[in-house]
């Protein structure tokens, strides 16, 4: 399945609107050596880097939510909210 990094990022942002809702920036690049996308989420000085396997990215582009990525996003938001309250 062929798609661009921009298309995949747009799809992730569409599937996980909480990223934009919490003003978190996202970027991704394909790592050919790992055959996975390196996804970075950032808000202020806080950053989370995670990997999205090619197979999961393909499913994401087909409208299937990637549970692992969703968990990572939720955890980042939760951690950020805890830090923000302190």
PyMOL commands that set and color helices and strands:
alter all, ss='L'
color gray80, all
select helices_A, chain A and resi 5-15+18-21+54-61+67-85
alter helices_A, ss='H'
color red, helices_A
select strands_A, chain A and resi 25-31+36-43+46-53
alter strands_A, ss='S'
color yellow, strands_A
deselect
rebuild
show_as cartoon
